[in-house]
Amino acid sequence: MGRLRAAGCVYAEDEADLLLAAADDPATLADLTERRVAGEPLEYLLGWAEFCGLRIAVDAGVFVPRGRTALLVEAAAALTGPAPAVVDLCCGSGATTVALAHRLTPRWLAAADIDPAAVACARRNLAGLVAEVFEGDLFAPLPGQWRGRLDLVVANAPYVPTDAVALMPPEARLHEAPVALDGGPDGLSVLRRVGADAVRWLAPGGHLVVEAGTTQVEALCAAFDAAGLVPSVRHDEDLDATAVTARRP
């Protein structure tokens, strides 16, 4: 624990307990501790992350679920009626998809990501659930029969401005896939595309729910409004999280 604390691990005692539980023998524990001290994300060493009270498998290089994304899940679940058709774009490990599967009773549930490693991880997490995982860019890989019929689209798309990626904690910028972090010059390049395409994929009255930074809300709402959606904003100070929801009229 002392080495973890010296390396700057804020929750050194908790991390030490988790590494101890993950190690089968002293040699493995020493290896895991060394890798953690070197800056490797704890979730990769454990092979899982906790999200919305669930244990989600996380493979090396795949975006690690953040606690703040619980707001996206809460906002999405609150907006959705019975037996919805639901898609999780930029799904990463599939954490949001799994959380929604436990809160809703979808008539169709799917996830998609452009990163093959994320798709493989999401398929592992969604095994045993009635859900499909597609590899491709945003809506592109989805079956065409769902165009105009989706009740809920969620997306934890990358929203870090390109110049700010270098300022992120090393655990993220050195270990997670850049495609899961870099949102373009102002951080909204992918989210604008999501909004523009969501109008064609949502059913009338359907909702899009995304995560964004607080300083991006005005520009993002303007983009969603221009795309023909009706946006609103939710913020949770405890989670330090912002979710933008947008309804297709």
Disulfide bonds with the S-S distance in Angstrom:
none
